[in-house]
């Protein structure tokens, strides 16, 4: 049987050319990290939400890089700007089925002492995300509490109403779901 190189000489030539190019220009081997840590948050969001995104694992990589990049810059103010990263982390972890870790990420977010640290993340969003993770863990009563907290903070919030209604319906409480 001929060697694979003999059967596909064009593939071998292409692989050798790519290896030579990567050796000559190492910057092409891996995408460079953005200069600004906030760009990592944008890229993580893109990975989670855009059709062309690379998914939750790529988002988690960017979020890890974001947290590493901002630590030396901010020193003692460790929490500032952390909330968006924690919320994205919880969403990525939920997408990977790592619900307990998602709950822990939201718990960290909700423990941030200074409201300025939330940086555009509403507490209602945080309760909604934690409720989704808790629902996936089968902790329905606690999930319903979090959905209620989200609705108390943002009355009439469509996503929280939908999540609560879906959970109530799944638990056999169709009348309560319809009341929402």
N, C-alpha and C positions, 0 to 999 in steps of 0.2 A: 504494500500500500504506500503510495507516495506521501511524503511529508506535507502537512498543511501549507507550508510555504510554497511548495511546488504547485499545488492546486490553485492557490490564490496569490500569485506574485504581486498583483496590484495592491492587495491588502497589506502585505508585508512591506512593500515600498512606502505605502501611506503611513503605516505605524512607525517605520524608521524615520520618516520625514518629520512626523509629529514629535517623536522623542528627541530628535536633534533640535527642533524648534524650541521645545520646552527646556532643553538643557542650555540652549543659547540665551533664552529669555525666561528665567525662572518666574518672573512676575506673571506670566501667562498660565502657570501651572495651577494656581488657585486664585479666585477673585480676591482682590485687595479689600481690606476693611475700609469702610468710609472714614474720612478724617474726623468727622463730627460724630460723637456717640449717638446723637438724636437720629442720625441717618440710619443707624442700626435698628432703631425702633420702627422707622418707616419701612425698612426692608422686611423686618419681622412681620409687620402688619400685611405687607404685600404677599409674603409667603403663605400667610394664613387665609387671605381673602381673595386674592386675584386668581383668575383661571391659569395664568402663566406662572404662578408662585410654585415654589418647590415643596410646600407643605409644612406640617407642624414641626418636623425634626429640624428643618432648615431655620424655621422661626426660633426654635429653642437655642440653636447655635448662635444666632444673632443676639438673642436676649442675654445669653451668657457673656458674649463679647461686650455687650452694652454695659452690663453690671461691672465687668472687669475694667472697662475703659473709664468709667465715671468714678470709681473708687479713689484713685489717686488725685483726681482733679478736685473732688469735693471734700475730701478728708473727713472732718468731724460731722459735716452735714450729710450723713449717710442716707437719709430717707428722701431728700429733696429730688423730685422727678422720678421716683421709683414706682409710683402707682401705675402709670401706663404700662411699664414693663411687667409688673406683677399681673395686671389684668390680661395682657397678651399671653403671658406665661400660662395662666390658668386656662385660657381658651385653647392654647396649643396642647396642653396636657390633657384636657378633656377630649380633644380630637384624637389623641393617641390612646384613649381609654385609661389614662392614669388619673382617675378621678380623685383619689385621696390626696395626691400631690397638688391637684388643682384647688382643692379645698384649702390646703395649707398655704398656697400662694395668695388666695383671697384673704385668708385670715391675716397674713402679714400686711396686706394692703389696708385692711380695716383697722389694724393696730397703729397705723401711722398717726402720730400725735398732732401734727400740725396740718390744718386744712390746706395750706399752700402746697404741701407735699403731694396732694392729690393731682395737681397739674392737669386739670380738665377731666379727670375721671370722676364720674358721679358715684356717690355711695350706692345709689340705686342700681347702677350697672354692676357694682361689686356684689351686692346681695343677689342679684339675678344670676350672675355667673356661679356663685357658690351654690345657689339653689339648684342649678342645672347639674352641677357635679354631685351634690348630695342625692338628687333624684336618681342619678345613674348608679349610685352606691346602694340604692334601696332604702335610703333614709328619708322617706316621704314626709313624715311629720316635720322634720327639721327643714326640708326643702320648702314646704308650704309656709313655714315661718319666715324664711328668707324672701320668698316671693311676696309675702305680706309686708315685710320691711321695705322691699323695693317699691311696692305700691303706696306705702305710707309716705315715702320720700318723693315719689312722682306719681300722684294719683292719676289713674287712667292710662298708665304706661302700657302700651299695646303689647310689647314683648313679655312683660311680666304677667299681664292678664292671660296671654296665650299660654305661657309656660304653666301657670297655675291651673288653667282650665284643662290642659292636656294631662297634667298629673292627676287632677281630680277625676277626670274621665277614665284614665287608666286604672285608677283605684276603685272603680265601680261607683263613683259618686257623680253620675251624669247630671242629676238635677242641680247640684252645687256648681258643676262646670258650666252649665247653661246659664246659671244666674250671673256668672261673671260676664 
